[in-house]
């Protein structure tokens, strides 16, 4: 399948530099980078959904604390004033 995209001159230069550095055809480098980015996004989404579900499960099981407790802990960890 062929897809045509328009790159900014800066991105085009970066892509071509990467291809030159790796000794690969620019189309192969572009395809591999795109595949890598899409796989990362897919994995990141799965992890986010898993974390959200864990939070919901914890809440339903009564494993939670008030925002005030959380905020106080964060102020202490990050040396923030009490009114921040």
N, C-alpha and C positions, 0 to 999 in steps of 0.2 A: 504494500500500500504506500502511496506517495502522498505526503502532505507538504504543502509549501507554506513557510512562515516568513515573515519579515522581521529581521533583527535590527536593533539599533546598531550604528557603526561601532560603538564601544563593545557591545555584546558579541558582535561578529568578530571583532579583533580578539577578544578573549577566547572565543571558541576556536578560532584558527590557531592562536598561540598554543592552546592545549593540544590540538591535533598535531602541531609541529613537535611539541615536547614529547609526545607519546609515540610519534612516528605512525600515527593512524590517519585514515581518511577522515576528513571533517564530518562527513555524514555519519560515520560509525561513532565518533566521539559524541556528536549531538544526540544520537539515538540512545547511547549508553547513559549519558547524563540525564536525559529525560526519563528513561526507565528507572534510574536510581531515585530521582526526585519523586516519581509517582509511587514507587514502592515505599519510600520513607513516609510520604503523606498517608498512604494506606495504613501503615503500621502505627503512625502517630494517632490516627483516627481511632484505630482499634484500642490503643492504650487509653485514650481519652474516654471512650465509651465504657471501658472496663472500670476506670477510676470513678466515673460518675455513678455507675451501677453499684460499686462498692459503697460509695457515700450514701446512696439511697437505701441500700440494705442495712447499713449501720444505723441510719436514722430510724428506719422501721423497727430495728431491734433495740432502740433506745440508747444506742452508743453515740452520743453527741454531747456537745457542751454549748453554752451560750456564746453569743457573739462577744459579749463583754469579757468573758474569760479568755477567748481567743485574742481579742484586741490587747488585753493587758499582757498576755504572754508575748505577743509580737512587739509591744512597746519595750518590754524588758529585754528581749533578744536583740533589738535593733537600737537600743538606747534612745528611744523617742520620748518626747514630753507627753505628759498625761492627757493633754488636750489635742493631740495629733490623731 
